[in-house]
């Protein structure tokens, strides 16, 4: 799929000088990134079954230049496509033509170009063949945003017309991308710097540093002793159900995560009746949890309540 833009020529000419004055020449996609991936960033189109060559191997969207406002509108439509569609592999391909149309522009505002790079990184991080390139793109994007150039007056252009994430939010995405690529040591440094304690505890658990996780949780509990998430994390790290019960206590029995953990613990002890009751309470608090419905259906099946098990599995689907 490609994006074909149709605009009026007078409107384009009127905005050309403004674009040239605030053009963004940087790119978060370095040329050496192609060494890590053999997947093309821009598709080569074929016509009438025959491959094209040379300059004709370009997207239809590259044949026309868009003004900054029009580029922002393209990105807004791209986000709309993402939100209205189901969350599966095809949604990224539906967003791709909009992303490629922004990348094909010779001149863009800083914030427009940056959001196009963010959307490209999010899409490519979902595919195993391009995940390493996405990681490099995100790292370069964060470095570019942290630089002093371009100046603030140029960065501010269209800043309220483009849904650009903040730098801390981008760094959090970068840390999560590092985890998905198995680079836990660097992710730990990112989450430490941002003071994202939940993500940091999760990293410790993934890397097998349970003692460090427990030490961090206890340190945070000395500051905020009524945080049910910390008590649940302590229960995960120490495998102690008492911490989940403490999480329920400090949350006034409103911690769905604690209920789910207690339900799994009861299931592992083959106490299916207790696990069933706990799953019902957890799903009553948060029903939008597919894995919970599947686990609940499994408990009902083990408990020979087949009619309810069918309903639970149907909810999961």
N, C-alpha and C positions, 0 to 999 in steps of 0.2 A: 504494500500500500504506500502511496505517496500523497502529499498534500499539494493541491493545486490552488494557488491564490489568485483571485481576480480582483483587481483594484483599479481605480481611475487614475490616469496618468497625471492630471493636474494636482491631485492630492499628493502623489509621490514626489513631484518636483518641488512642491512647497516645503517639504520637510527635509530635503536632501542636505541643505547646508547645515541644519541643526544636527543631523546625524554625524556629519563630518567633524563638527566641532567637538563632539563628545564620543568619538569612536573608541572602542575597546579592542586593542590589538593583542591582548594576552589570550592564552588558551590553557585550560586545565588538562588538555589532552596532549601530552608531549609526543613528538614523532617517534621516540624510542619505545613508546608503549605498544607499538605494533609488533615489536619483537616478542612480546609475551603472549600474543594472541593472533591467530590466523583468521579471525572473524572480521569481516569488513565493517567499518563504522557506518558507511553510507552504501546502500545497495546499488549494484550495477543492474540497470534495467535492460530488459530484452523487448524487442518489438517484432511482432509477427513471427515469433519463434526463433528469430536470429539474434545472436548476441551483438551488441553495439560496441564500438571501440572509440578510443580517443575522447574528445570533448563531449560526444553524444552520450557517454556513459554517466550521465548525471541525473539527479532527481528533477522531476518537473517543477518542484518548488524552488530550485536554484535559478530558474530562468527569470525571476522577477525579484526586485529588491523591495523590502518592506520597511516602512517607517517604524520608529520605536514604539509608537502606540499600537500599530498593527502587530508587531512582534509580541507585545504584552498581551494582546487579544488572543494570539495563537497559543501562548502559554496558558492563559486562562481556560481556553477550550480544552487544552491537554489535561489540565487538572480536573476539569469537569468530566472528561472521558474516564479518567481514573476513578472518580468517586461514584459515577453512575453504573460502572460495570462490575461484574463479579471479580473476586480476588483470585485470579488464576493466571496461568502462563500466557493466555491470549491477551490479557489486558495490557501487558507491556508492549506487545506488538501493535496494539491499537493506538498507543501513545507515541510510538516510534516516529511516524511521519511528522508529527508536530515538532518533536525534538530535533529531527534532522533538518527541518526547514529553518529553525533558528540557527543551527550550526552552519548552515550554508550561507548565511548572511555575511557580507564583508564588513559591515559596521553595525555595532549594537551598543547600547548602554551597558555599563558595568553590571548593574543588577539584573538586567535581562539575560546577558550572557552567563552570569553566574547561576541563575535559576535553571537555564537550559543545561548547564553542566551538572547541576544537582539531579535533575530528572534523568539525564543520561546515566549517571552513576547508579541511581536507584534501580533503573531498569537492568543495567548490565550486571549488577550484583546478584540478581536472581538467577543468572545462567552460569553454569559451572565453567563453560569455555571462556567467559569474559569476566569472571569475578576478579581475577588478578589485575586485569586492566582497570576495572572499576575501583579497586583499592588504590592504585596509583593515581587515578584521576581525582579521587576524594582527597588524598594527601596533598596533591598539588593545588587543589582548589582552596583548601584551608590555608596553605602557605600564601597563596595569592591574596586572599582576603585579609590576611594579617599584615600585609605590607602597607607602607605609607603611601605608595603610589598605586592608582591615581588618587588625587586629592579628594577631600570630602565633598566638595561642590559637584564633582563629576560622579561620585558614587551615589549622591542623593537623587540623581535624575530618575524619575519614575519609581522611587522607592516605595511609595504608597499605592502604586498601580500594579505591583508584582508581589506575589506571595512568596517572598524569599525568607527562608529560615534564618534565625539568629546564629551567630558564630558558635555559642555554646551548644545549641541544638545540632549544628553540623558536626561538631566535635564528638557529640554523643553518638550520632550516626556512624561516624568514623570508628569509634570504639566498638560498636556492635558489629560493624563490618570486619574489623580485625578478629573478633571472636569467631565469626562464621568462617574465617580463613584459617583459624587455628593459631593466630599470633597472640597468645594470651599475655605474654610479658609486656608488649607495647600497649595492649588494651588496659592493663592494670595501671600503667602510668597515666593514661588519658583519664580514666575514671577517678584516680586519686586527685589529679589536678582540678577536675570539675566537682569533686566532693559528691559524686553520685554513689552513695554507700551501697544501695541495693545491687547496682551493677558490679561494684567492686567485690562485694561478698560473693556474687554469682561467679565472678572470675576466679576467686580463690577456690571455690568449690570445684570448678571445672579443672583447675590445675592441680587438685589434690592437696592444697594447702589448707586443710581444715583447721589446724591450730591457729593460723593467721586469721582465718575467717571468724573463729570464735573470739579471738582477742579483739578484733575490730568491732564485732557485734556488742561485746560487753562494754567496750569504750563508748559506743554510741548509746547504749542503754543507760549509762551513767548520766548522759545528757538528756535523752528523751526516753524515759522509762515506760511511757504509755503508748509506744508505737507498736501496734500489733504485727506489722511487717517484720520488724526486727526480731520479735519473739518467734515468729514463724521461721525466719532464717536461722535462728539459733536452734530451733527444733530440727531443721534440715541438716545442719552441720553436726549436731550431737546425737541425732536419731533418738530424741527423747520426747515422748508425747506430752509430758508435763508442760513443756514450753508452748505447745499448741493450745493447751487448756488455758495457760496464762494469757495467750493472745486473745482467746475468746473472752476472757475476763476483762481485759483492759479495753476491748472493743464493744463491750455490752452485747456479746453474742452476735456481732455483725461482721465478723471476719470470715468470708467465704473461703479464703485460702486455708485458714486453720481447720475449718470443717472438712475441706477436701483432704487435707493431710491426715486428719484423724480417721477419715473414712478409708483411706488407703491402708493405714496402719491396721485397722480392724480387719480389712480384707486379707492382709498378709497373715493374720492370726487365725484365719478361717472363721471369724466371727461375722458371718454374713448378715445376720439380723441387725446388729449394731451398725455395720457399714451401710446397710440400706437406709437406716434412719438418718445417719449423718449425711449421706448423699442427698437425701430429700431436703434436708435443711440447707445444705450448701447451694443446691440448684434453685431453691426458693429465693435465696439472696441474689444469686447471679445465674440466670438461666442461659445466658449467651456464652456457653462454655462447652463446645462439642465433645472434647475429651471426657468431660464430666458425665455427659449423657451416655457415652459409650461405657464408661466404667460403671455407672449406675445400672445400665442394662446387663452388664456382665454379672454384677452382684445379684440382680433379680433372677437371672438365669441359673446361677449357682443355688439360689434359694428356692428354685422350682416355681417361681412366680412368672410364668411364661407370657401371660397376657400383658402385664406391665413391662416386661422385658422388651417385647415387640414395640411398644409405644416409645420406650427409651431409645432404642436403636433407631427408630424412625426419626425422633428428634435429632439424633446425632447426624443422620443423613441430611 
